[in-house]
Amino acid sequence: MDTTAKAHWDQVYGNRDEAELTWFEEMPEISASLISAYAKPDAHVIDIGAGASRLVDLLITRGYQRLHCLDLSQAGLDVSRARLGDKAQSVDWIVADVTRWTPDPGLYALWHDRAAFHFLTDPDQRAAYVAVMAAALQIGGHAVIMSFALDGPERCSGLPVQRYDPATLAAMLDAQAPGAFALVASQMHAHHTPSANTQAFQISVFRRVG
Ligand SMILES: C[S@@+](CC[C@H](N)C(=O)[O-])C[C@H]1O[C@@H](n2cnc3c(N)ncnc32)[C@H](O)[C@@H]1O
């Protein structure tokens, strides 16, 4: 595990209220709607870099029964666990660096990542991430990847990020795992931070095809 990155994120979640974080969403409706479009409530759904996101709350409310939340930061996941109370017991909480994680092969129908992948600025880390994603997703499963867009901020939480549009993201995935992922949908999104700044995101959906 990357202890420097882990310490950074544990400090972020330990020192600030979730609702003050620039990436906070009260109702992660775009994510939840996309997940509903591509995965049934009995499917295994994993949120990569879940942190303290309220997506897990929304998915539980909508009947999802096999939820997995993965994050480098124990402190981030603990915020969600505390918020959920007894409902947290139904969720699989995984503290791991996604680039070094070994998934159950082909278990997952849906891989969701909002603003975690874009922190991988090193090509070797990106290659490792794509290999893990390819191993985790069942054939016919989907990955929803949300990152800062080409005109989005250059940094997030004080760290540099790699920005994408759907085409550059698709090309990157294809270079790492040729023929494994097909881009099936994309949209742009303006996220409004708690301090009323606007951040340009791209949202891409890929199908695991081969
Ligand atoms: C900007 S936050 C977004 C959190 C959440 N997805 C949301 O939308 O609220 C990025 C998250 O990615 C996590 N993260 C960063 N690098 C990671 C890695 N290599 N493996 C797992 N999680 C990571 C951080 O701990 C943090 O919780």
The ligand as an SDF file (V2000), in Angstrom:
LIG
                    3D

 27 29  0  0  0  0  0  0  0  0999 V2000
  -11.8490   12.8990   -4.5470 C   0  0  0  0  0  0  0  0  0  0  0  0
  -12.1750   11.5530   -3.4910 S   0  0  0  0  0  0  0  0  0  0  0  0
  -13.7070   10.9350   -4.1410 C   0  0  0  0  0  0  0  0  0  0  0  0
  -14.4470   10.0870   -3.1530 C   0  0  0  0  0  0  0  0  0  0  0  0
  -15.7660    9.4990   -3.6520 C   0  0  0  0  0  0  0  0  0  0  0  0
  -15.6050    8.7110   -4.8420 N   0  0  0  0  0  0  0  0  0  0  0  0
  -16.7860   10.5690   -3.8890 C   0  0  0  0  0  0  0  0  0  0  0  0
  -17.2280   10.7630   -5.0200 O   0  0  0  0  0  0  0  0  0  0  0  0
  -17.1640   11.1990   -2.8940 O   0  0  0  0  0  0  0  0  0  0  0  0
  -11.0050   10.3380   -4.0450 C   0  0  0  0  0  0  0  0  0  0  0  0
  -11.0200    9.0530   -3.2490 C   0  0  0  0  0  0  0  0  0  0  0  0
  -10.1670    8.1060   -3.8800 O   0  0  0  0  0  0  0  0  0  0  0  0
   -9.4470    7.4090   -2.8880 C   0  0  0  0  0  0  0  0  0  0  0  0
   -8.2170    6.8900   -3.5160 N   0  0  0  0  0  0  0  0  0  0  0  0
   -7.2040    7.6060   -4.0600 C   0  0  0  0  0  0  0  0  0  0  0  0
   -6.2660    6.7900   -4.5680 N   0  0  0  0  0  0  0  0  0  0  0  0
   -6.6950    5.5110   -4.3400 C   0  0  0  0  0  0  0  0  0  0  0  0
   -6.1650    4.2250   -4.6140 C   0  0  0  0  0  0  0  0  0  0  0  0
   -4.9810    4.0800   -5.2430 N   0  0  0  0  0  0  0  0  0  0  0  0
   -6.8630    3.1350   -4.2250 N   0  0  0  0  0  0  0  0  0  0  0  0
   -8.0510    3.2840   -3.5730 C   0  0  0  0  0  0  0  0  0  0  0  0
   -8.6080    4.4720   -3.2930 N   0  0  0  0  0  0  0  0  0  0  0  0
   -7.9440    5.5830   -3.6690 C   0  0  0  0  0  0  0  0  0  0  0  0
   -9.1980    8.4420   -1.8040 C   0  0  0  0  0  0  0  0  0  0  0  0
   -8.9050    7.8790   -0.5590 O   0  0  0  0  0  0  0  0  0  0  0  0
  -10.5190    9.1980   -1.8340 C   0  0  0  0  0  0  0  0  0  0  0  0
  -11.4580    8.6390   -0.9370 O   0  0  0  0  0  0  0  0  0  0  0  0
  1  2  1  0
  2  3  1  0
  2 10  1  0
  3  4  1  0
  4  5  1  0
  5  6  1  0
  5  7  1  0
  7  8  2  0
  7  9  1  0
 10 11  1  0
 11 12  1  0
 11 26  1  0
 12 13  1  0
 13 14  1  0
 13 24  1  0
 14 15  1  0
 14 23  1  0
 15 16  2  0
 16 17  1  0
 17 18  1  0
 17 23  2  0
 18 19  1  0
 18 20  2  0
 20 21  1  0
 21 22  2  0
 22 23  1  0
 24 25  1  0
 24 26  1  0
 26 27  1  0
M  CHG  2   2   1   9  -1
M  END
$$$$
